[in-house]
Amino acid sequence: MDNLQSNVEQGQKWAEIHQALLPTYNALPKNSQGLIDHQAVRYVLHRMFVQKYGWYIKGLEPSGDHWHEESTDKPELAKVKEWVPSYLQDLLEKRLHHKGLDLNSLVQLALALEELVNHESKNRLTTAYEIHDFPTDGGLTRDEADDLVRTWYVSFLLAGNFSASSPEEVHAKKAVFARKYSDWQDAENWLGELEKEHYEGEPAQTFDSNFRLVQKIGERYFHFNDGECRALKATMQDMEGKKAGRVRLSTFYKKSLYSHWRFTEKADYLRKLGALDDSDPQQPQVIMANYMMARPNCLEASGLYAICCRNECEDLMGQLESELKTSMAEPSRILQFVSNLASDTVAAPRELSQALQTRLKEVANLHGGKVPIHGRLFAQWMHHAFPRECPYPHEFGTTSPQTPDEWMKETGESDSSATLEEMQKQVASDVCQLDENGNPKAGCNEDEDLPWSGAEELLVKSTPSVSSTPVHSQVSRYHFLEERELC
């Protein structure tokens, strides 16, 4: 990995990433040299890391600008420069600004990003060895390895914000963590199963063996996180009003007031996250899919990535890309495929509504008869077709994936959570809250229609490609995280 210009060994890892990137790469628009440009590189890498590991790589994560053309006054590369070492930065600048990337180069870049994650994991493991006074060049007993790995795991769950100066101190801090971390028992049970699987194939608990285990933790934790995300989705679906995939802000706060769920984010913070639909200012609503993936519900497990609830729409888009193998398609072809596309809340086959069919044809009419499937309007159409799985695509520059701390720093607010009084006021002011007989109060005019904006934003410029032939595969395979205040 020291020289990214050289060929990467055609091993199992290379083949897996190549196969994971292939469908989206084939479907993306290419430039005049048959390569994908900078914004498309960010898009496809983000999609791959989320689908493969649940990682929202910082600098690649969704931020309301998937479809925005890169501008000279505010280049998107600046986000990546915040953390990528100079050799990766040089690769991005030279290749992406001058010509773009082919699939093999894209695989190389993905492998390089994985290597950065592995480097961070190894440094944290070395620190854990030092805290426990264990030699890195010798073997450990199984009990010692379990103790060591749990130290690494606690650091992982606290985004590296964990330190101790002696074995005694680390044991005391881990005991405090276990008491205060609400999901610790489930999280430890998940780790125990992973350890059991791992150590069956490892003859000794060496540094290399333990490093392979912590790599697996980072790569598989999103499976455990998905269970919490499903619980969040089910809870929000139970709170829906007439609009599919929407929860009234008053209902959102009311759930927090009378249950263990911490739905407390301020309306302004939800708006910045892109999780608030205030198209009707008198009846603000939380957008389920956008909220589930928002940073308050993410585990900031690494300096390089966060683990968030997965964007289920990306799985649907992956199936669509595999079917179409192109960046633009006739509406009739899309309608035929999507009508047979199911999610866990949408049954298939189904008859798509006349309104949905009309909207898609309108999008096609804007682009000469075909629909660009990586444009904002099609993403909005997918949100209407799958309102609980596909996030609403806000227009460029109106949202940002900020953590609570980042939002407070930007706005000068002292807290990202609404006060008890603010939540109670929102609940009391909503005329669509049910009365004691289970009926909406007088004056409630909530309708079922989701908002539609006609603004189009494309992922990349539409430029003629030297070839429209897709790349063929040479291989075959293929949280809710409750807010925790910990010392």
C-alpha positions in Angstrom: 0.0 0.0 0.0 3.0 2.3 0.1 2.8 2.9 -3.6 -0.8 3.3 -4.8 0.3 3.6 -8.4 1.4 0.0 -8.5 -0.9 -2.9 -9.2 -2.7 -4.3 -6.2 -2.3 -8.0 -5.7 -5.2 -9.9 -7.2 -6.1 -11.6 -3.9 -9.4 -12.3 -2.1 -9.7 -8.8 -0.7 -9.1 -7.2 -4.1 -11.7 -9.5 -5.6 -14.3 -8.8 -2.9 -14.0 -5.0 -3.3 -14.0 -5.2 -7.1 -17.2 -7.2 -7.0 -18.8 -4.8 -4.4 -18.0 -1.8 -6.6 -18.8 -3.3 -9.9 -22.6 -2.8 -10.2 -22.6 0.9 -9.1 -19.5 1.6 -11.2 -21.2 0.2 -14.3 -24.3 2.3 -13.8 -22.5 5.6 -13.1 -22.1 8.1 -15.9 -18.6 8.3 -17.4 -16.6 11.2 -18.7 -15.3 11.6 -22.2 -12.4 9.2 -21.3 -14.8 6.5 -20.0 -13.8 7.2 -16.4 -15.8 8.4 -13.3 -15.1 11.9 -11.9 -14.5 13.1 -8.4 -18.1 13.4 -7.2 -18.9 10.0 -8.6 -15.9 8.5 -6.8 -17.1 9.9 -3.5 -20.6 8.5 -4.2 -19.5 4.9 -5.1 -17.0 4.6 -2.3 -19.5 5.8 0.2 -22.1 3.3 -1.1 -19.6 0.4 -1.0 -18.3 1.1 2.6 -21.9 1.5 3.9 -23.1 -1.7 2.3 -20.0 -3.8 3.1 -19.2 -2.6 6.7 -21.8 0.0 7.7 -19.0 2.6 7.7 -19.8 6.3 6.9 -16.3 7.4 6.0 -15.8 10.9 7.0 -15.4 13.1 4.0 -17.5 10.7 1.9 -20.7 10.6 3.9 -24.0 12.0 2.6 -24.3 15.7 3.2 -27.1 16.8 0.9 -24.7 17.3 -2.0 -24.6 13.9 -3.7 -25.8 15.5 -7.0 -24.0 18.8 -6.8 -21.3 19.7 -9.4 -18.0 20.4 -7.8 -17.3 24.1 -7.7 -14.0 25.9 -7.7 -14.9 28.2 -4.8 -15.8 25.3 -2.5 -14.2 22.1 -3.7 -15.5 18.9 -2.1 -11.9 17.7 -1.9 -11.5 20.0 1.1 -13.6 17.6 3.2 -11.3 14.7 2.4 -8.2 16.8 3.1 -9.2 17.1 6.7 -8.0 13.6 7.4 -6.4 11.8 4.4 -2.6 11.5 4.4 -0.7 13.4 1.7 -0.1 10.5 -0.6 -3.9 9.8 -0.8 -4.6 13.5 -1.2 -2.1 13.7 -4.1 -3.7 10.6 -5.7 -7.2 12.2 -5.5 -6.1 15.6 -6.8 -4.0 14.3 -9.7 -6.2 11.5 -10.9 -9.6 13.0 -10.3 -9.0 16.6 -11.4 -7.1 15.5 -14.5 -9.0 12.5 -15.9 -10.9 10.4 -13.3 -10.7 6.8 -12.2 -11.3 3.4 -13.8 -12.5 0.5 -11.8 -9.1 -0.9 -10.9 -7.9 2.5 -9.6 -11.2 2.8 -7.6 -10.4 -0.6 -6.0 -6.9 0.6 -5.1 -8.3 3.7 -3.5 -10.9 1.7 -1.5 -8.1 -0.7 -0.3 -6.0 2.4 0.7 -8.9 3.7 2.8 -9.3 0.3 4.4 -5.6 0.3 5.2 -6.0 3.6 7.0 -8.7 2.1 9.2 -6.6 -0.9 9.9 -3.7 1.3 10.9 -5.9 3.1 13.4 -7.1 -0.2 14.8 -3.6 -1.5 15.2 -2.5 1.7 17.0 -5.4 1.3 19.5 -4.6 -2.3 20.0 -0.9 -1.4 20.7 -2.1 1.1 23.3 -4.2 -1.6 24.9 -1.2 -3.8 25.2 0.7 -1.0 26.8 -2.0 -0.3 29.4 -2.1 -4.0 30.4 1.7 -4.3 30.4 1.4 -7.2 27.9 4.4 -7.9 25.5 3.4 -7.4 21.9 5.9 -10.1 20.8 4.6 -12.9 22.9 1.5 -15.0 23.4 -1.3 -14.4 25.9 -3.6 -16.8 27.7 -7.3 -16.8 26.6 -8.3 -14.8 29.7 -5.6 -12.2 29.1 -6.7 -11.9 25.4 -10.3 -11.5 26.4 -9.4 -8.8 28.9 -7.2 -7.0 26.3 -9.8 -7.2 23.5 -12.5 -5.8 25.8 -10.3 -2.8 26.5 -10.0 -2.2 22.8 -13.8 -2.8 22.4 -14.6 -0.2 25.1 -12.3 2.3 23.3 -14.1 1.5 20.0 -17.5 2.1 21.6 -16.2 5.4 23.0 -14.6 6.6 19.7 -11.1 6.2 21.1 -12.0 8.5 24.0 -10.7 6.1 26.6 -7.4 6.0 28.5 -5.8 4.5 31.6 -2.3 4.5 33.0 -2.3 1.0 34.6 -4.1 -2.4 34.5 -5.8 -1.5 37.8 -7.2 1.8 36.4 -8.4 0.2 33.1 -10.3 -2.5 35.0 -11.9 0.1 37.2 -12.9 2.3 34.2 -14.3 -0.7 32.3 -16.4 -1.6 35.3 -17.9 1.9 35.3 -18.5 1.7 31.6 -20.3 -1.6 31.9 -22.7 -0.1 34.5 -23.5 3.0 32.5 -23.6 1.7 29.0 -27.2 0.7 28.6 -26.7 -2.0 25.9 -23.5 -3.4 27.4 -24.9 -6.9 28.1 -26.1 -7.3 24.5 -22.9 -5.7 23.1 -20.7 -8.1 25.2 -22.7 -11.1 24.2 -22.2 -10.2 20.5 -18.5 -9.9 21.1 -18.4 -13.2 22.9 -19.9 -15.0 19.9 -17.4 -13.3 17.6 -14.5 -14.3 19.9 -15.7 -17.9 20.0 -15.8 -18.1 16.2 -12.4 -16.4 15.9 -10.4 -18.3 18.4 -11.5 -21.7 17.0 -9.2 -21.1 14.1 -6.4 -19.5 16.0 -3.8 -21.7 17.8 -2.4 -18.9 19.9 -3.4 -15.5 21.2 -0.6 -13.5 19.6 -0.7 -9.8 18.6 -1.5 -10.8 15.0 -4.3 -13.0 16.1 -5.8 -10.3 18.3 -5.4 -7.8 15.6 -7.4 -10.0 13.2 -10.1 -10.1 15.8 -10.4 -6.4 16.3 -10.5 -6.0 12.5 -13.5 -8.3 12.5 -15.1 -6.2 15.3 -14.8 -3.1 13.1 -16.1 -4.8 10.0 -19.0 -6.7 11.5 -20.3 -4.4 14.3 -22.9 -2.9 12.0 -24.7 -6.3 12.1 -25.3 -5.8 15.8 -26.1 -2.2 15.2 -28.8 -3.1 12.6 -30.8 -4.8 15.4 -31.1 -1.5 17.2 -31.9 0.3 13.9 -34.7 -2.1 13.2 -36.1 -1.3 16.7 -35.9 2.4 15.9 -37.7 1.9 12.6 -40.5 -0.1 14.1 -41.0 2.5 16.8 -41.1 5.4 14.4 -43.4 3.5 12.1 -45.8 3.0 15.0 -45.8 6.8 15.5 -46.6 7.7 11.8 -49.3 10.1 11.0 -51.2 10.2 7.7 -48.0 10.8 5.7 -46.0 7.6 5.2 -42.5 7.8 6.6 -43.3 11.0 8.6 -43.7 11.4 12.4 -45.3 14.6 13.7 -42.7 16.6 15.8 -45.2 16.7 18.6 -45.6 12.9 18.5 -41.8 12.6 18.4 -41.4 14.6 21.5 -44.4 13.0 23.2 -42.7 9.6 22.9 -39.6 11.0 24.6 -41.7 12.5 27.4 -43.5 9.2 28.2 -41.0 6.4 27.3 -37.4 5.4 27.4 -36.8 6.7 23.8 -34.7 9.9 23.7 -36.3 11.8 20.8 -35.2 15.1 22.0 -33.3 16.9 19.2 -34.2 20.6 18.8 -36.2 21.4 15.7 -33.3 23.6 14.3 -30.9 20.8 14.7 -33.2 18.3 13.0 -33.6 20.8 10.2 -29.8 21.1 9.8 -29.6 17.3 9.7 -32.2 17.1 6.9 -34.5 15.2 9.2 -37.3 17.8 9.5 -40.1 18.3 7.0 -41.4 21.8 7.6 -43.0 22.3 4.2 -46.1 23.1 6.4 -44.6 25.3 9.1 -47.7 24.8 11.3 -47.2 21.0 11.2 -43.5 20.1 11.3 -42.7 16.4 10.9 -39.7 14.2 11.4 -38.6 12.3 8.2 -38.1 8.7 9.4 -35.4 7.6 6.9 -33.4 10.8 7.3 -33.6 10.8 11.1 -32.5 7.1 11.3 -29.3 7.8 9.5 -28.6 11.1 11.2 -25.5 11.6 13.3 -27.2 11.6 16.7 -28.0 7.9 16.0 -24.4 7.0 14.9 -21.6 5.4 16.8 -18.5 7.6 16.2 -16.3 4.5 16.5 -13.3 5.9 14.7 -11.5 9.0 13.7 -12.1 7.9 10.1 -15.7 6.6 10.1 -19.0 6.5 12.0 -21.3 3.5 12.2 -24.9 4.6 11.4 -28.2 3.0 10.6 -27.8 1.8 7.0 -29.5 3.5 4.2 -31.9 0.8 3.0 -32.5 2.7 -0.2 -28.9 2.0 -1.2 -29.8 -1.7 -1.2 -32.8 -1.0 -3.5 -30.6 1.2 -5.7 -28.0 -1.5 -5.9 -30.6 -3.9 -7.3 -31.8 -1.3 -9.7 -28.2 -0.6 -10.9 -27.5 -4.3 -11.4 -30.6 -4.6 -13.5 -30.2 -1.4 -15.6 -26.4 -1.3 -16.0 -26.7 2.2 -17.1 -27.0 5.7 -15.6 -30.1 6.6 -17.6 -33.2 4.6 -18.5 -36.6 4.8 -20.0 -39.4 5.4 -17.4 -41.3 2.3 -18.5 -38.3 0.1 -17.8 -37.8 1.6 -14.3 -41.5 1.3 -13.5 -41.5 -2.3 -14.5 -38.6 -3.1 -12.2 -39.6 -1.0 -9.3 -43.1 -2.4 -9.2 -41.5 -5.8 -8.4 -39.0 -4.3 -5.9 -39.9 -5.0 -2.2 -38.7 -3.7 1.1 -39.7 -4.7 4.6 -42.5 -2.2 4.6 -43.5 -2.3 0.9 -44.9 -5.5 -0.6 -44.2 -6.5 -4.2 -45.4 -6.9 -6.9 -47.6 -3.8 -6.7 -49.3 -1.4 -8.9 -47.5 1.9 -8.7 -49.9 4.9 -8.3 -50.8 7.1 -11.3 -49.1 10.0 -9.5 -45.8 8.1 -9.2 -45.9 7.1 -12.9 -46.7 10.7 -13.9 -43.8 12.1 -11.8 -41.3 9.7 -13.3 -42.4 10.6 -16.8 -42.0 14.3 -15.9 -38.4 13.6 -14.8 -37.7 11.8 -18.1 -39.2 14.7 -20.1 -36.6 17.0 -18.5 -33.8 14.8 -19.8 -34.8 14.0 -23.3 -37.0 11.0 -22.5 -34.7 9.1 -20.1 -34.4 9.3 -16.3 -30.9 9.9 -14.8 -31.0 7.4 -11.8 -28.3 9.3 -9.9 -30.1 12.6 -10.0 -31.9 14.4 -7.2 -35.3 14.1 -8.8 -35.1 10.3 -9.1 -33.9 10.1 -5.5 -37.0 12.1 -4.6 -39.1 9.7 -6.6 -37.7 6.8 -4.8 -38.5 8.5 -1.5 -42.1 8.7 -2.6 -42.0 5.0 -3.7 -40.3 3.8 -0.5 -41.0 6.6 2.0 -39.7 4.6 5.0 -36.5 3.4 3.4 -35.4 6.1 1.0 -34.3 9.5 2.5 -35.7 12.7 1.2 -33.0 14.4 -0.9 -32.7 18.0 0.2 -31.3 20.6 -2.2 -27.6 21.3 -2.1 -26.3 23.4 0.8 -29.4 23.2 2.9 -28.3 20.3 5.2 -25.2 19.0 6.9 -24.4 15.6 8.7 -23.2 17.4 11.9 -22.7 15.7 15.2 -24.4 17.5 18.1 -21.0 19.0 19.2 -20.4 20.3 15.7 -23.8 21.9 15.5 -23.5 23.5 18.9 -20.1 24.9 18.0 -21.4 26.3 14.7 -24.6 27.9 16.2 -23.4 28.8 19.6 -26.2 26.8 21.2 -25.4 25.2 24.6 -27.4 22.0 23.9 -28.7 20.2 20.8 -31.7 18.8 22.8 -34.9 20.6 23.3 -35.8 21.5 26.9 -38.7 19.8 28.7 -40.7 23.0 28.4 -40.0 23.2 24.6 -41.2 19.7 24.0 -44.3 20.1 26.2 -45.1 23.3 24.3 -44.8 21.6 20.9 -47.1 18.7 22.1 -49.7 21.1 23.5 -49.8 23.3 20.4 -50.4 20.5 17.9 -54.1 20.5 16.8 -53.6 17.0 15.2 -52.8 15.4 18.5 -55.5 12.9 19.5 -58.0 13.9 22.2 -59.2 11.7 25.0 -61.5 9.8 22.6 -58.7 9.0 20.2 -59.8 11.6 17.6 -57.8 14.5 16.1 -58.7 17.9 17.6 -60.8 20.4 15.7 -58.7 22.2 13.0 -56.5 19.3 12.0 -56.0 19.3 8.2 -53.2 16.8 7.8 -53.0 15.3 4.3 -51.2 12.2 3.0 -49.2 13.9 0.2 -45.4 14.0 0.5 -43.7 17.2 -0.6 -42.2 17.4 -4.1 -39.5 19.9 -5.2 -38.8 20.3 -8.9 -35.1 21.2 -8.5 -32.8 18.8 -10.3 -29.2 18.2 -9.3 -27.1 15.6 -11.1 -24.3 13.6 -9.7 -21.9 14.5 -12.5 -22.1 16.5 -15.7 -23.6 14.7 -18.6 -20.7 14.2 -21.0 -20.3 11.8 -23.9 -18.4 8.6 -22.9 -15.9 6.9 -25.1 -17.7 3.6 -24.4 -21.0 2.6 -22.9 -20.0 -1.0 -22.5 -20.2 -2.1 -18.8 -17.2 -3.7 -17.1 -17.7 -7.4 -16.6 -16.9 -9.2 -13.3 -14.0 -11.6 -13.3 -14.9 -13.0 -9.9 -18.0 -14.5 -8.4 -19.4 -13.9 -4.9 -21.6 -12.2 -4.0 -29.4 2.3 15.9 -30.8 3.3 17.1 -28.0 4.1 19.5 -29.6 5.5 22.6 -27.8 8.7 23.7 -25.4 7.7 26.4 -23.7 10.0 28.9 -20.6 8.1 30.1 -17.8 9.1 32.3 
